Amino acid sequence: MTRTIFRDRIQSHLKKTDLPSDLFSYLWSMDYYEFVNSKNNDVTAEVAALQSIWSLANQDEYLLIKLYQDLPYIPKLYGSCGGYYLLEFAPPGNILNQDFIRYSPSPWKERAKIALQLIELSQSVDKDFYEPLHICDVKGENFGVDTQNVIKLIDLDTIFFNKEMLGHLSSGICSKHEDCDFFDCRGWCNITRNRCTRMRTNNNLQSICEDILVDRAHNFYSGLLYYPPSAIKTKLSALLERCAYPKNSKGSTVRQKSETDVYWQLYNLLKYQIQIS
């Protein structure tokens, strides 16, 4: 009975069907049956183990990390104790911490490699899961870089699957579109009915370009790709503007999705420049 409850919890929340038969040990950082047997099947020990596992199973962030350890941008999980768990150390560092980007000594090529990974990530989260994933609090310090310079998602509190995200966006009363926003996930207000709709008007790529990659003169923020090589400076600047402010939406809250052709142009330009640098 207990196993069925756990399995239903996992499958209903993350739609993960290829789960092992020993679900307790899979969710926990220890072999559940070996632990219980080592305590001579003491009921108190078994209850403590089940409480730990249940605590972990009810944390959305933990489940996402645990169930998708095979994805390169998900932090490595090393173990757990009660309802707490240990992840790999992957801080944003000077490259992604927005307090340091302007003064970062990191070479442009190094920053371009990180930017390329962020751009790739915007597409990966659309197809790597059972439904698209929305990143709603986009800023440099919410992404980490591991020892191999691989980008990691380190703040998963404002990351939602599509169905849940649309529920958040459509839950409010509004008089203008901004009333329906959920951080960087832009909503849309039905002005006639004064209700938020089940629609996200921008996308992850647009948020990454606007909030991390481009310069923002009004708050003295230097984007991650500042001081590019002169050979691509003009083209890169134009592409970043199109990505961050689709359809010339600069100056207002962006309610447009960055287009696929912009993604590929940015991707190819950065990859080429990295290869020849």
C-alpha positions as CSV (number, residue, x, y, z in Angstrom):
1,M,0.0,0.0,0.0
2,T,2.8,2.4,1.0
3,R,4.8,1.6,-2.1
4,T,1.7,2.3,-4.3
5,I,1.3,5.7,-2.7
6,F,4.9,6.6,-3.3
7,R,4.8,5.4,-6.9
8,D,1.6,7.3,-7.6
9,R,3.1,10.4,-6.1
10,I,6.1,10.2,-8.5
11,Q,4.2,9.2,-11.6
12,S,1.4,11.8,-11.1
13,H,3.8,14.7,-10.5
14,L,6.6,14.0,-12.9
15,K,5.1,11.5,-15.3
16,K,8.1,9.2,-14.8
17,T,7.2,5.7,-15.8
18,D,10.6,3.9,-15.9
19,L,10.9,3.6,-12.2
20,P,12.8,0.7,-10.5
21,S,10.9,-1.8,-8.5
22,D,12.8,-0.9,-5.3
23,L,11.4,2.6,-5.2
24,F,12.2,3.3,-1.6
25,S,16.0,2.8,-2.1
26,Y,15.8,4.7,-5.4
27,L,14.4,7.8,-3.7
28,W,16.6,7.5,-0.7
29,S,20.4,7.7,-0.6
30,M,20.6,4.3,1.1
31,D,19.4,0.7,0.5
32,Y,16.1,0.8,2.3
33,Y,15.8,-3.0,2.9
34,E,19.4,-3.3,4.0
35,F,18.9,-0.5,6.5
36,V,15.8,-2.0,8.0
37,N,17.4,-5.5,8.2
38,S,20.4,-4.0,9.9
39,K,18.1,-2.7,12.6
40,N,16.6,-6.2,13.1
41,N,13.4,-4.9,11.5
42,D,12.8,-2.5,14.3
43,V,9.5,-0.7,13.6
44,T,10.9,2.6,14.9
45,A,13.8,2.5,12.4
46,E,11.5,1.6,9.6
47,V,9.2,4.5,10.4
48,A,12.1,6.9,10.6
49,A,13.3,5.7,7.1
50,L,9.8,6.0,5.6
51,Q,9.5,9.5,7.1
52,S,12.8,10.5,5.5
53,I,11.8,9.1,2.1
54,W,8.3,10.7,2.3
55,S,9.9,14.1,3.2
56,L,12.1,13.9,0.1
57,A,9.3,12.7,-2.1
58,N,7.2,15.7,-1.2
59,Q,9.9,18.2,-2.3
60,D,9.4,19.1,-6.0
61,E,13.0,20.3,-6.4
62,Y,14.4,17.1,-5.0
63,L,12.2,14.9,-7.2
64,L,13.2,16.9,-10.3
65,I,16.9,16.5,-9.5
66,K,16.7,12.9,-8.5
67,L,14.7,11.7,-11.4
68,Y,16.7,13.5,-14.1
69,Q,20.2,12.9,-13.0
70,D,21.1,11.9,-16.5
71,L,20.7,15.5,-17.8
72,P,23.9,17.5,-17.9
73,Y,22.4,20.7,-16.5
74,I,20.9,19.0,-13.5
75,P,23.2,19.2,-10.4
76,K,24.7,15.9,-9.2
77,L,23.0,14.5,-6.1
78,Y,25.4,13.0,-3.6
79,G,23.1,11.9,-0.8
80,S,20.4,12.8,1.8
81,C,19.8,12.9,5.5
82,G,16.2,13.2,6.6
83,G,14.5,15.8,4.4
84,Y,17.9,17.4,3.5
85,Y,20.1,16.5,0.6
86,L,23.6,17.3,-0.7
87,L,24.3,18.6,-4.2
88,E,27.5,19.2,-6.1
89,F,29.1,22.6,-5.6
90,A,28.4,24.6,-8.7
91,P,28.4,28.4,-7.9
92,P,27.8,31.0,-10.6
93,G,31.3,32.4,-10.0
94,N,32.5,35.7,-11.4
95,I,31.3,34.8,-14.9
96,L,27.5,34.7,-14.0
97,N,27.3,36.6,-10.8
98,Q,25.8,39.9,-12.1
99,D,27.6,41.9,-9.4
100,F,30.9,40.9,-11.0
101,I,30.1,40.6,-14.7
102,R,31.1,44.2,-15.5
103,Y,34.4,43.8,-13.8
104,S,35.0,40.1,-14.5
105,P,38.5,39.3,-15.8
106,S,37.0,36.3,-17.7
107,P,38.1,36.3,-21.4
108,W,35.3,36.8,-23.9
109,K,35.8,33.2,-25.3
110,E,35.2,31.8,-21.8
111,R,32.0,33.9,-21.4
112,A,30.9,33.0,-24.9
113,K,31.1,29.3,-24.1
114,I,28.8,29.8,-21.1
115,A,26.4,32.0,-23.2
116,L,26.3,29.2,-25.8
117,Q,25.3,26.7,-23.1
118,L,22.6,29.0,-21.8
119,I,21.2,29.3,-25.3
120,E,21.2,25.5,-25.7
121,L,19.6,25.1,-22.3
122,S,16.7,27.3,-23.4
123,Q,15.8,24.7,-26.1
124,S,16.8,21.6,-24.1
125,V,14.2,22.2,-21.3
126,D,11.5,22.3,-24.0
127,K,12.2,18.7,-25.1
128,D,14.1,16.8,-22.4
129,F,11.0,16.3,-20.2
130,Y,7.5,15.0,-20.6
131,E,6.3,18.6,-21.2
132,P,8.2,21.9,-21.5
133,L,9.9,23.4,-18.5
134,H,9.5,27.2,-17.8
135,I,12.4,29.0,-16.1
136,C,10.7,32.0,-14.4
137,D,13.5,33.7,-12.4
138,V,16.2,34.3,-14.9
139,K,19.4,35.8,-13.6
140,G,23.0,34.9,-13.7
141,E,23.3,33.8,-10.1
142,N,20.5,31.2,-10.5
143,F,22.8,29.2,-12.8
144,G,25.9,27.5,-11.6
145,V,29.1,26.4,-13.3
146,D,30.7,23.1,-12.3
147,T,34.4,22.3,-12.3
148,Q,34.2,21.3,-15.9
149,N,32.6,24.6,-16.8
150,V,29.2,23.0,-17.5
151,I,26.1,25.0,-16.8
152,K,23.8,23.8,-14.0
153,L,20.3,24.8,-12.8
154,I,20.9,25.6,-9.2
155,D,17.7,27.5,-8.2
156,L,14.7,25.3,-9.1
157,D,12.1,27.0,-6.9
158,T,10.8,29.0,-9.8
159,I,11.0,26.4,-12.5
160,F,7.7,24.8,-13.5
161,F,6.3,22.2,-15.9
162,N,4.0,23.6,-18.5
163,K,0.7,22.6,-17.0
164,E,1.6,24.0,-13.6
165,M,3.0,27.2,-15.1
166,L,-0.2,27.9,-17.1
167,G,-2.1,27.4,-13.9
168,H,0.0,30.0,-12.1
169,L,-0.4,32.5,-14.9
170,S,-4.2,32.1,-15.1
171,S,-5.0,32.3,-11.4
172,G,-5.3,36.1,-11.1
173,I,-7.6,39.1,-11.6
174,C,-6.1,41.8,-13.8
175,S,-6.5,45.1,-15.4
176,K,-3.3,45.1,-17.4
177,H,-1.0,42.4,-18.8
178,E,1.7,43.0,-16.1
179,D,-0.8,41.8,-13.4
180,C,-0.5,38.3,-14.9
181,D,3.3,38.0,-14.9
182,F,5.1,35.4,-12.8
183,F,8.6,36.8,-12.4
184,D,10.1,36.5,-15.9
185,C,7.3,34.4,-17.3
186,R,5.1,37.0,-18.9
187,G,1.3,36.5,-18.8
188,W,-1.6,37.9,-20.8
189,C,-4.7,39.6,-19.4
190,N,-8.1,39.3,-20.9
191,I,-8.9,42.9,-20.5
192,T,-12.6,42.4,-21.2
193,R,-13.1,39.8,-18.5
194,N,-10.3,41.1,-16.2
195,R,-8.9,37.6,-15.9
196,C,-5.4,36.3,-16.5
197,T,-5.3,33.7,-19.3
198,R,-3.5,30.3,-19.6
199,M,-0.8,31.8,-21.8
200,R,2.9,32.6,-21.5
201,T,3.7,35.2,-24.1
202,N,7.5,35.1,-24.0
203,N,9.8,32.1,-23.7
204,N,13.0,31.0,-22.0
205,L,15.3,32.1,-24.7
206,Q,13.9,35.7,-24.6
207,S,14.4,35.8,-20.9
208,I,17.9,34.6,-21.0
209,C,18.8,37.1,-23.7
210,E,17.2,40.0,-21.9
211,D,18.2,39.2,-18.4
212,I,21.7,37.8,-18.9
213,L,23.2,38.3,-22.3
214,V,22.5,41.9,-23.3
215,D,23.6,45.2,-21.8
216,R,21.1,47.2,-19.9
217,A,22.2,50.8,-19.8
218,H,19.4,52.0,-17.5
219,N,20.9,50.0,-14.6
220,F,24.5,49.9,-15.7
221,Y,24.4,46.2,-16.2
222,S,26.9,44.8,-18.7
223,G,25.6,41.6,-20.4
224,L,27.6,38.4,-20.4
225,L,28.7,39.0,-24.0
226,Y,30.2,42.5,-23.5
227,Y,33.3,43.5,-25.5
228,P,32.9,40.9,-28.3
229,P,35.5,40.5,-31.1
230,S,35.2,43.4,-33.5
231,A,34.6,41.1,-36.4
232,I,31.2,40.0,-35.0
233,K,30.4,43.0,-32.8
234,T,27.7,44.5,-35.1
235,K,26.1,41.3,-36.0
236,L,26.1,39.9,-32.5
237,S,24.6,43.1,-31.1
238,A,21.7,43.0,-33.7
239,L,21.0,39.4,-32.9
240,L,20.9,39.9,-29.2
241,E,18.5,42.9,-29.6
242,R,16.2,40.7,-31.7
243,C,16.4,37.9,-29.2
244,A,15.9,40.1,-26.1
245,Y,13.3,42.4,-27.7
246,P,11.4,40.5,-30.4
247,K,9.5,42.7,-32.8
248,N,11.1,45.9,-31.5
249,S,9.5,45.5,-28.1
250,K,12.3,47.3,-26.3
251,G,11.1,50.0,-23.9
252,S,8.0,48.0,-22.8
253,T,7.5,44.7,-21.0
254,V,8.4,42.1,-23.5
255,R,5.4,39.9,-24.5
256,Q,6.8,38.1,-27.5
257,K,8.7,34.8,-28.0
258,S,12.2,34.9,-29.4
259,E,12.1,33.1,-32.7
260,T,13.8,29.8,-33.7
261,D,15.8,31.5,-36.5
262,V,17.3,33.9,-34.0
263,Y,18.3,31.0,-31.8
264,W,20.1,29.3,-34.7
265,Q,21.8,32.5,-35.9
266,L,23.1,33.2,-32.3
267,Y,24.1,29.6,-31.8
268,N,26.0,29.4,-35.1
269,L,27.7,32.8,-34.7
270,L,28.9,32.0,-31.2
271,K,30.0,28.5,-32.0
272,Y,32.0,29.7,-35.0
273,Q,33.7,32.5,-33.2
274,I,34.6,30.2,-30.3
275,Q,36.2,27.7,-32.7
276,I,38.4,30.3,-34.4
277,S,39.3,32.2,-31.3
